[in-house]
Amino acid sequence: MFSSLPEPSPIAAGAEPEPLRVCIQGYPGAFHDIAARFCFDGRPLDIVPALTFNELVRRLVEKDGVDTGLMAIENTLAGSLMANYKLLNQASLKIIGEVYLRIKQNLMALPGQSIQDLTEVHSHPIALDQCREYFQQFPHIRLIEIEDTALAAYNIQSKGLKGIGAIASAMAASMYGMEILAPSIETNKLNFTRFLVLAHEDAAQPVAGADKVSISFATGHTVGSLYKVLAVLAAYGVNLTKIQSAPIIGKPWEYLFFIDFVVEGNVGYDQAIDAIRPLTHELKIMGAYKQGQLYED
């Protein structure tokens, strides 16, 4: 179970605590929804859908009816979601946790149909890309892109669409009364997504036992500037787990770096960060949190 937000207070003695309002990108039954339920296992949740990641960040920043949020940041097949890195870097949010989810893409339709009955399959573009090899054996089926995996299942159920399938999670199939025609049809079974748990910086509390840190920074446009930063981090014994760069708009050939590292041994992460401050500018601590667990959908 993950928690670094204040525990909700019961309304009265013996009453159930109010649900934690978790904003996700997508609809109930989406993989963000599943990741949230693993993260906050044991706490009552109110899942708040957001159509886009921009909307998710806006609601968190403006404290618009939500307490926390989950955002996908990278996938083992699709790579890093750079737009999300940039959103986080510009927002008054903190990363307070992470979770890894094994993604299983399931082909589903309204009950009583077979794959041969389908003429179209709807899903998110990334989900479709992960399953294209499977559909080579069914050339009569057109693959149609829509905004969300769970929304595809919801649309079919709410409109009673026969001959239309969806690619989505097993949770979505259960929620929307769909029958799974073929489970786990993704081409590569080592399909994992990393999700970040986010909170407004005013609401985020220090995470006890935090051992992973996400930072962003820029360096001088000189030879060896990034190497010097990495050398200092290595000297402090931290384990670099990710480095990503993005161009700085308006500054040709200058880059913003996003780094994740794990603290090992007795050195605190604040010491390592203080050591690299003189070598960087625009340094931002995006979050210090516990390393996330891996769950199976």
N, C-alpha and C positions, 0 to 999 in steps of 0.2 A: 504494500500500500504506500502511496506517495502522499505527503502533505507537508507544505511549508506555508500554508495560508492559515489564518485564525480559524479555530474550530467554531462552527456556528453555535450560538447559545440556544438551548431549548426555550420555547415560548413559556412553558410552565414545567414544574417538576414532573418528570416522567414522560414529558411530551417528546415527540420525535424532533430532532433538529431540522431547521429549514434546509432544503436542498442546496447544494453548491451549484451555482449557475455557471456552467461550462460552455463557452462559445467554441464551436467547431466550424471548419470550412466544410460545407456539404450538408446533407440531410440526415435525419436519424437513420441509423443502419449503415452509414458510411464508415470507412476504416478509421477516420478520426473519432467517430463515436465509440468504436470498439476500443481504441487506444485509451480514450478517456475513462472508460469503465475499468480497464485494467489499472490505470494510474491511481484512481480514487476508489478502489475496491473497498467496500464497507461503508462508504459515505453515500447518503442519498443525493442523487444528481438531477439537475434540470438541464437537459441538453438544449442549447440555444444555437440554431443553425445560422450560418452566414453564407451568402452565395459566393463571395470571393474572399481572398486573404486580405485585401484592402479593407473590406467591411469588418472582418474579424479584428484587425488591428485598430480600426477606428472605434469599435465598440469598447475594446479594452482601454484605450487611451482616454475616451470620454466617459468611462465608467457607465456605459449605457446598458444597464440591466444585466450585467455579467460580473462574475467574480474572478474568473480565470479563463484561459483558453488553451487550445492545442493547435499547433501549427506544424505541418510536415516541413522538414528542412532538407532531407536528402533521401534518396532511394538507391539501392544497390544496382539497379538497372538503368534508371533515368538520370542518376547523378544528383548534384546539388541544385537546389531551387534558388538561384541567385537573386531573383526578384524578392524572395522572402528574406534573404540576408539583408538586402538594402532596406526593406520595410522596417525590420527590427532595429537596424542601426540608426534610423531616423526617428524612432518612436520612444516615448518615455515608458518603456516596458523593461522588465527583467526576466531572464530565463531562470526559472526556479526548479526545473526538473527536466527529465527526458525519458522517453520510453521507445523501445524498438518492437516493431510488430512484423511478424511473418505474414506476408500478403498472399492470400489464396483467392484467385479469381474463379468464380463459379458461374456456369451458364444456367439460367433459370427462365421459367415461363409460367403462365397460368396453368394450373393442374389439368391433366388429361391430354397433354400434347407431347409430341416427340420432336426431336431435332429436325426431322424431315418436314415437319409442319411449319417450321419457321422460315420466313422470307427475309426478316431483318433482325439484327441484334443491336441494341443501343447500350452505350456506356461512355464513360469518360475516355478521352483520347489516349491517355497513358495506359488505361486498362485494355483498351482495344489493341494497342501496339504490343502489349505483353502476351496477347493471345492469338495473333494473326496466323501463326503457324498451325494452330489447331484447326482454324477455319479453312485451310487449304483443301481439306477433304470434303467441304460443303460449299462448293462454288455458287450454289443457288442463294446463299445467304449474304445480304448486304450488311456491312458494318456501318452504323450511324453514330456520329459523335454527339454527345450532349454534355451538360455541365458537370454531372455527378453520377457516380455508380448507383447509389441508393435512390436517387431521383429517377433513374431509369426503371427500377423495380416499382417504385411508387406510381409512376405514370401508367405503367401497364396495368397495375391492380386497380387504380382509381378509374381508369377509362375502359376497363374490361377488354383490353386489346388481345385478340387472338392472332397467332402467327407472328408475334413479336417477342423476342427474347431480350434478356438483360444480362450483363456481366456485373456481378456485385458480390457482396459478402454473404456468408451463410446467415448472419444476423438479419440482413435486409430481406432475404428469402423468407425467414420466419416472421418478420414484422409485417410483410406485405402479402402474405399468403401465396407465395410463389413455390413452385416445385423445382428443385435442382435437377436438371437434366444431365449435367456433366460437372463433377466437382474438380476444382484445382486444375483448370485448363491452361494456366500460364506456362509459357515455353520453358522458362528458367525457374526452377523450384527454389533457388536461393534468392528469393525476392523479399527483401526486407526494407521497411521504411522507418526512418528515425523521426520522431515527433518531439517538439519542444513544448514544455509546459510554461505558460507565460502569465505574468501578472503585472498590473500597473506598479510602477516603481514605488509609489506611496504605500501600496498594500503589501508588497513583497517583504517577507521577514527573512533574516539570515537563516540559511539552511544548516541545521546541525549536522556535522560530519561531512560537509561539502568537500568533495575531492576532485571535482572536474570544473574547469573554468573556460568560459568563452569570452574572448576579447576581440576588439577591432582596433586598428591603428593604421597610420600612414608613416612613411619614412622619407628622409631626404632623398632627392633625386641624384644620388651619388653611388659610385661603384661600391658594392659590399655592404650597403646600408641594411638590407634585410638579413644578410648573413650575420652581422654583428648582433642583431636582436636574437636570432636563433641560437647563436653561440652562448649568449648570456643565459637564456632559458635552459640550455643544456647544462651549463655550469651549475645551475641551481637544482639539477636532478629531476626536472619535470619531464613527463612523457608526452611528447607532441602527438596528438591523435588525428588532427586535421589541420590543413592550411589551405585557404582559398583566397583568390584575389579578384578584385573587380576594379575596372577603370574609374577614376575620379572624373566626373563630368566637368568639363571646363578646364581641366589640367591635363593636356595630352601627355601620354606616356607616364603618368603618375597613377599609383594604384593604392587602393584600400585593401588591407589584409585582414582576413578573419581567421582566427586561430583558436583551436580547442586544445587544452592540455590537461593531463591528469597529474595531480600532486602525489609524489611517492616519497616515502621517508619522513623526516622530521621538519622539512622546510615548508613553511606556510606559503600559500599562493600569493599572499600580499607582498611577501618579500621578493618573490620573483618579478611581480609586476612593478614594484618600486624600482627594481634594478634596471628595467628596460625603459622606464619613463624618459630618461635623458636622450635615448636613442630614437624616440618616436614623437609624433605629434598626432593630435586628434585621437588619443588613446581612450577607449571606452571599455569598461568592464560590463559586458552584456549579461553576465550572470555567473554565479558560483553555486553549484548544486551537486547532488549525488549522481554517480554514474547510473544510467538507466538499466532496467532489466529487459530481457527479450521474451516476448510472449508469442504464442501461436494463436492465430485467428481461429 
